[in-house]
């Protein structure tokens, strides 16, 4: 009886260890989910309101035309078009992101260094129409 309990305990421990290793392996290789309303590491986020408030539009890859995107998630701004509606930003990526007041890198260019966050300047507040993780022009 005791040996049966010991075998079951060892089998359970091995199964839980394998399950835990699988979860850790899967979590470490998963890429950030682009445009899901959750600002993750390696993403650039545009917030509907100042001070990183309201809905966030998160980018893992460049977007040349924000007019066809809407703020996902929750909070004020949810469902609103992103183009010309972002008041603050957070660059959680490892590279500089470039924003433009026109679609397809048109208009005025601004750069946001890695790790930087804050409110958009008067030039860019509610004026961003495209964003790139590389210098587009």
N, C-alpha and C positions, 0 to 999 in steps of 0.2 A: 504494500500500500504506500509506504513512504517513498520507495523508488519510483512509483508511478507519479506521485506528486512532484518529485524532483525533476523527472523527465518533462512533465508538463510545464513546470516553471522555466526550465531551460529552453524549451521549444518556444514558449511565449516571449521570453527575453530575446531570443534570436530573431523572431518575427518582428518584434517592435524595433530592434536595432536596424534591421533591413529596411523597414518602413521609414524610419527616421533618416537613414542615409539617402533614400530615394527622394524624400522631400527636400533635403538640403541640396542634393545634386540638381534637382529641377529648379529650385529657387535661385541658385547661383547662376544659371545659364540663361534664364528668361530675360528677354529684352523688355525695355519699357514699352508700355502700351500707348501708342500714339493716339491723341485726341479722345481720351476716355474720361477726362474731368478730374484725374488724379495726377498731381504733379510729382513725378518720381525723379530719382537720380538719373542724370544723363538727358533730361528734358528741359525745354524752355517753356515757360508759362506766361501767358497774357491774362491778366485779371480784369474783370468787368469794372470793378471799382478801384479807387485809390487804396493805398495801404494794404495791398494783397487781399482785398476783401471781394466778396461776391464770387460768381462762377469763374473757374479757371479753364482756359483753353490751352492744353498742353501739347507741345510738339516734340517729337523725337527726330523727325525729318523736316526738311524745308517745306514751306507752303507758299507758292507764288501768287495766290489769289485768295485772300481771306473772306472775300465776298460770298463764297459758296460754303462757308463754315459757320456753325452756330456754337454758342457756349453750351457745353454739356454739363452734366452733374447737377448741382443744387445751388441754391443761393440766388441773390439778385443777379439778373442778367441771363439766367437759364433760358435757353431757346433763342436768345437774341443773336443777330449776325455779329461775327467777330470783327469784320472790316469796319474801321473807324469807331470802335466801341471799347477799346482797351485803355484803362487808366493807370495800370501798374504792371510790373513784370518781375519775374524771378528766373534767373539763368542757373539752373541746377546742373547744367552740362559742364564738360571739361574744356569746352572750346568757346570762343567768342561767337555770339549770335549777332546777326545784322538785321535790322528792321528798316523798312522803307515806307514812306507815306503814299506811294503808289503801288499798284499791283505789278507783278513781274519785275521787281526791283526798280521801279520808277520813283520819281520824286526825290525827297530828301533821305539820305542814308544816316542811320545811327548805329552805333555798336554797343553791345552790352557784354562786358567781360564775364568769364566763367565765375560762378559763385555770387554774382552781383544781383541785388534786388532793390526795388524802390519804386517811386511814383514816376510816371512819364513826365518829361519836360513839357512845356507849353507847345513846343514844336510837334511832339509826338502824341500827346494826350488825345485820345479818340481820333487819331489820324493814321494809325498803323494799318497798312493794307497787304503787306507781304513780309515774310520772315525766313531767313536762311541761316544755316549753321556754317556757312562759308561766304566769303565776299562774292556777291553775285555780279558785280560790275566793276 
